[in-house]
């Protein structure tokens, strides 16, 4: 016989994966639990992290159906059926005991819910995961606003790879450029041309026009005793040292050399090439975690913690 488990908020805060710990049974979350998770989600401690993880899990489960009607938890094991998760709300009304109407988000939900009760075809749109979960539990058709959402993995990489005959790779080295009539190159795009017979026979060039590929500048091979250790770092130095490229954006994980390469190129351009008068460094002074309050000392002492990575790279 399938059992029904009603979970308190503290269970989820203790273990965010607890909703999947009840095998093929039915797990109930009262709406007030979602309300309490909303209050904890902004905390920078373990409770806050667990609350955010639970909220993300619930948002993923929302894709399997309506949380108000119940969705499968995916606990299939040894042939047993999946467990069911359901968020229970008031019967036929939005109970103010469940949703605090002092919260603006809940008043927005009440408007959408009331319009749906009047027969309107409602699409509730929100960027707040927790609000989407509550709206779904109330039976509303919920969607995220993804028009301007950016995924790092889908960003333009700035580089492509093309297989060409080996003689053309040799011509690129001897002539300094090559025409690629079948390619519509993007300004400042880099192309790794590869011998279609010998994959190790390659060359890296930069677009100069829609079909012309030119060799990289020899001056960007080594800058302030800094040499590129990957083709991406080589491309970065090429752009950073080019005064005609007025803005360069670098995206990458910590430790991939973004700050180091930028500072090396800046010092080269200011002190050696004399192309500019000074180097300006700007960093957002946003703390990771809770604000530690007012820092002692003058301006330089207050900014020390934020500027130290720059000094370390210098």
C-alpha positions as CSV (number, residue, x, y, z in Angstrom):
1,X,0.0,0.0,0.0
2,X,1.4,3.4,-1.0
3,X,2.0,5.6,2.0
4,X,1.7,9.4,2.1
5,X,4.5,11.5,3.7
6,X,3.9,15.1,4.6
7,X,7.3,16.9,4.9
8,X,8.1,19.8,7.2
9,X,10.4,22.6,6.0
10,X,13.2,21.6,8.4
11,X,13.5,18.2,6.7
12,X,14.3,19.8,3.4
13,X,16.6,22.3,5.0
14,X,18.5,19.4,6.7
15,X,18.7,17.4,3.5
16,X,17.6,18.9,0.2
17,X,17.5,15.4,-1.4
18,X,15.1,14.1,1.2
19,X,12.1,14.4,-1.2
20,X,13.6,11.5,-3.1
21,X,14.1,9.3,0.0
22,X,10.7,7.7,0.2
23,X,10.9,5.2,-2.7
24,X,7.6,4.7,-4.5
25,X,5.4,6.5,-2.0
26,X,3.6,9.9,-2.2
27,X,5.4,13.0,-0.8
28,X,3.3,16.0,0.1
29,X,4.7,19.6,0.5
30,X,2.2,22.0,1.9
31,X,2.3,25.5,0.3
32,X,3.5,27.0,3.5
33,X,6.7,24.9,3.1
34,X,7.4,26.7,-0.2
35,X,6.8,30.0,1.6
36,X,9.3,29.2,4.2
37,X,11.9,28.0,1.7
38,X,11.5,31.4,0.0
39,X,12.5,33.1,3.3
40,X,15.6,31.0,3.7
41,X,16.8,31.1,0.0
42,X,18.7,34.3,0.4
43,X,20.8,33.2,3.4
44,X,24.5,32.7,2.8
45,X,24.7,29.7,5.2
46,X,24.0,26.0,4.8
47,X,20.3,26.4,5.3
48,X,20.2,29.0,2.5
49,X,22.2,26.6,0.2
50,X,19.9,23.7,0.9
51,X,16.8,25.9,0.4
52,X,18.1,27.0,-3.0
53,X,18.9,23.4,-4.0
54,X,15.4,22.2,-3.1
55,X,13.9,25.1,-5.1
56,X,16.0,24.2,-8.2
57,X,15.0,20.5,-7.8
58,X,11.3,21.5,-7.6
59,X,11.6,23.7,-10.7
60,X,13.1,20.7,-12.6
61,X,10.3,18.4,-11.5
62,X,7.8,21.1,-12.7
63,X,8.8,20.1,-16.2
64,X,7.3,16.6,-15.7
65,X,3.8,18.0,-15.1
66,X,1.7,20.0,-12.6
67,X,3.1,20.1,-9.1
68,X,-0.5,20.7,-7.9
69,X,-1.6,17.4,-9.4
70,X,1.6,15.5,-8.6
71,X,4.7,14.6,-10.6
72,X,6.9,11.5,-10.7
73,X,10.0,11.7,-8.6
74,X,12.0,9.3,-10.7
75,X,12.6,6.9,-7.9
76,X,12.2,3.8,-10.1
77,X,14.2,0.9,-8.5
78,X,14.0,-2.9,-8.8
79,X,10.9,-2.6,-10.9
80,X,9.0,-0.4,-8.4
81,X,7.0,2.5,-9.6
82,X,8.3,6.1,-9.1
83,X,7.3,8.1,-6.1
84,X,5.0,11.1,-6.5
85,X,5.6,14.6,-5.3
86,X,2.7,17.0,-4.8
87,X,2.3,20.5,-3.5
88,X,-1.0,20.9,-1.7
89,X,-2.9,24.3,-1.6
90,X,-6.2,25.4,-0.3
91,X,-9.4,23.9,-1.8
92,X,-10.7,26.2,-4.5
93,X,-9.3,29.4,-3.0
94,X,-6.0,31.0,-2.2
95,X,-5.8,30.8,1.5
96,X,-4.1,33.8,3.1
97,X,-3.0,31.4,5.8
98,X,-0.9,29.6,3.2
99,X,0.2,32.7,1.1
100,X,1.2,35.8,3.0
101,X,-0.5,38.6,1.1
102,X,2.0,41.0,2.6
103,X,4.5,39.6,0.0
104,X,4.2,41.4,-3.4
105,X,4.9,38.2,-5.3
106,X,1.9,36.5,-3.7
107,X,-0.4,39.4,-4.6
108,X,0.7,39.1,-8.2
109,X,-0.1,35.3,-8.0
110,X,-3.5,36.1,-6.6
111,X,-4.3,38.3,-9.6
112,X,-3.2,35.6,-12.1
113,X,-5.1,33.0,-10.2
114,X,-8.3,35.1,-10.0
115,X,-8.1,35.8,-13.8
116,X,-7.8,32.0,-14.4
117,X,-10.9,31.4,-12.2
118,X,-12.7,33.9,-14.4
119,X,-12.0,31.7,-17.5
120,X,-9.0,33.6,-18.8
121,X,-6.2,31.7,-20.6
122,X,-3.4,32.7,-18.3
123,X,0.4,32.3,-18.9
124,X,2.2,33.3,-15.7
125,X,5.8,34.5,-16.5
126,X,8.4,35.0,-13.8
127,X,12.2,34.9,-13.4
128,X,11.8,33.8,-9.8
129,X,12.1,30.0,-9.5
130,X,10.2,29.9,-6.2
131,X,7.3,32.0,-7.6
132,X,7.1,29.7,-10.6
133,X,6.8,26.7,-8.3
134,X,4.0,28.3,-6.3
135,X,2.2,29.3,-9.5
136,X,2.5,25.8,-10.8
137,X,1.1,24.4,-7.6
138,X,-1.9,26.7,-8.0
139,X,-2.6,25.3,-11.4
140,X,-1.4,28.2,-13.5
141,X,0.4,27.7,-16.8
142,X,3.9,28.8,-15.9
143,X,6.9,29.9,-18.0
144,X,10.3,31.5,-17.6
145,X,11.2,34.6,-19.5
146,X,14.1,33.4,-21.7
147,X,14.2,36.1,-24.4
148,X,17.5,37.5,-23.0
149,X,18.9,34.5,-21.2
150,X,22.5,33.8,-22.1
151,X,24.2,30.4,-21.7
152,X,28.0,30.6,-21.6
153,X,28.3,27.4,-23.5
154,X,26.4,28.9,-26.4
155,X,28.4,32.2,-26.6
156,X,30.4,32.9,-29.8
157,X,33.8,31.3,-29.2
158,X,35.6,33.7,-31.6
159,X,37.3,30.8,-33.4
160,X,36.5,28.0,-35.9
161,X,38.4,25.1,-37.4
162,X,38.7,24.4,-41.1
163,X,40.2,21.4,-43.0
164,X,42.1,22.5,-46.1
165,X,44.7,20.9,-48.4
166,X,48.2,20.7,-47.0
167,X,49.6,22.9,-49.8
168,X,47.3,25.7,-48.8
169,X,48.6,25.5,-45.2
170,X,52.1,25.8,-46.6
171,X,51.1,28.7,-48.7
172,X,49.7,30.4,-45.6
173,X,53.0,30.2,-43.9
174,X,55.0,31.4,-46.9
175,X,52.7,34.2,-48.1
176,X,51.4,35.3,-44.7
177,X,47.7,35.1,-45.8
178,X,45.3,32.8,-47.6
179,X,41.9,33.3,-49.3
180,X,39.0,31.2,-48.1
181,X,36.3,32.0,-50.7
182,X,33.8,29.5,-49.3
183,X,33.9,31.0,-45.8
184,X,32.0,34.0,-44.5
185,X,34.4,35.2,-41.9
186,X,33.4,37.4,-39.0
187,X,35.5,40.5,-38.2
188,X,38.3,39.6,-35.7
189,X,37.4,35.9,-35.9
190,X,40.2,33.4,-35.7
191,X,40.5,30.3,-37.8
192,X,42.6,27.2,-37.1
193,X,43.4,25.7,-40.6
194,X,44.3,22.1,-40.5
195,X,45.9,19.8,-43.2
196,X,43.1,17.4,-44.3
197,X,45.7,14.6,-44.5
198,X,48.0,15.4,-41.6
199,X,45.9,16.8,-38.7
200,X,49.1,17.9,-36.8
201,X,49.9,20.3,-39.7
202,X,48.0,23.4,-38.6
203,X,48.2,27.2,-38.6
204,X,46.3,29.9,-36.7
205,X,45.1,33.0,-38.5
206,X,42.9,36.1,-38.0
207,X,40.1,37.2,-40.3
208,X,40.9,40.3,-42.5
209,X,37.7,40.7,-44.5
210,X,35.1,38.1,-45.2
211,X,37.3,35.7,-47.0
212,X,40.9,36.6,-46.2
213,X,42.9,35.0,-43.4
214,X,46.1,36.6,-42.2
215,X,48.9,35.4,-39.9
216,X,49.0,36.7,-36.4
217,X,51.4,39.4,-35.4
218,X,54.8,38.2,-34.2
219,X,54.8,41.0,-31.6
220,X,52.0,39.2,-29.7
221,X,53.9,35.9,-29.2
222,X,55.6,37.0,-26.0
223,X,54.5,40.0,-24.0
224,X,56.3,41.2,-20.8
225,X,57.9,37.7,-20.6
226,X,54.4,36.2,-20.8
227,X,53.9,33.5,-23.5
228,X,50.6,32.0,-24.5
229,X,50.1,28.3,-23.5
230,X,47.0,27.7,-25.6
231,X,45.6,29.0,-28.8
232,X,42.9,30.8,-26.9
233,X,45.5,32.8,-24.9
234,X,47.4,33.5,-28.2
235,X,44.2,34.9,-29.7
236,X,43.6,37.0,-26.6
237,X,47.0,38.6,-26.8
238,X,46.6,39.3,-30.5
239,X,43.4,41.2,-29.8
240,X,44.6,42.9,-26.6
241,X,47.6,44.4,-28.4
242,X,45.7,45.7,-31.4
243,X,44.7,49.3,-30.8
244,X,42.1,49.1,-33.6
245,X,40.2,46.6,-31.5
246,X,38.7,48.9,-28.9
247,X,37.0,46.4,-26.7
248,X,38.0,42.8,-25.9
249,X,35.9,40.5,-23.7
250,X,37.4,37.4,-22.3
251,X,35.2,34.6,-20.8
252,X,36.8,31.7,-18.9
253,X,37.1,29.8,-15.6
254,X,39.3,31.2,-12.8
255,X,43.0,30.6,-13.5
256,X,42.8,30.6,-17.3
257,X,44.9,33.8,-17.5
258,X,42.4,36.5,-18.3
259,X,43.7,39.1,-15.8
260,X,47.4,38.1,-16.4
261,X,47.1,38.5,-20.2
262,X,45.2,41.8,-20.0
263,X,47.7,43.3,-17.6
264,X,50.7,42.1,-19.7
265,X,49.2,43.6,-22.8
266,X,48.4,46.9,-20.9
267,X,51.9,47.3,-19.6
268,X,53.3,46.6,-23.1
269,X,51.0,49.1,-24.8
270,X,51.7,51.8,-22.2
271,X,55.3,51.5,-21.2
272,X,56.9,49.9,-24.3
273,X,54.8,50.8,-27.3
274,X,53.7,54.2,-25.7
275,X,50.3,53.9,-27.3
276,X,48.5,55.0,-24.2
277,X,49.2,57.2,-21.2
278,X,48.0,55.0,-18.3
279,X,46.4,51.8,-17.3
280,X,43.0,51.9,-15.5
281,X,41.7,48.8,-13.6
282,X,38.1,48.6,-12.6
283,X,36.7,45.9,-10.4
284,X,33.2,45.5,-8.8
285,X,33.5,45.8,-5.0
286,X,30.9,43.1,-4.4
287,X,31.6,40.8,-1.4
288,X,31.2,37.0,-1.8
289,X,28.8,36.2,1.0
290,X,27.6,38.5,3.8
291,X,28.9,42.0,3.8
292,X,31.5,42.3,6.5
293,X,30.5,45.9,7.2
294,X,32.6,49.1,7.1
295,X,36.3,48.4,6.5
296,X,38.8,50.5,8.4
297,X,41.4,52.7,6.9
298,X,41.6,55.1,3.9
299,X,40.4,54.4,0.4
300,X,43.4,52.4,-0.6
301,X,43.2,50.2,2.5
302,X,39.5,49.6,2.0
303,X,40.0,48.5,-1.6
304,X,43.0,46.3,-0.8
305,X,41.1,43.0,-0.7
306,X,39.5,43.7,-4.1
307,X,42.7,44.9,-5.7
308,X,45.0,42.2,-4.3
309,X,44.4,39.8,-7.2
310,X,45.6,42.6,-9.6
311,X,48.7,43.2,-7.5
312,X,49.4,39.4,-7.4
313,X,49.2,39.2,-11.2
314,X,51.5,42.3,-11.5
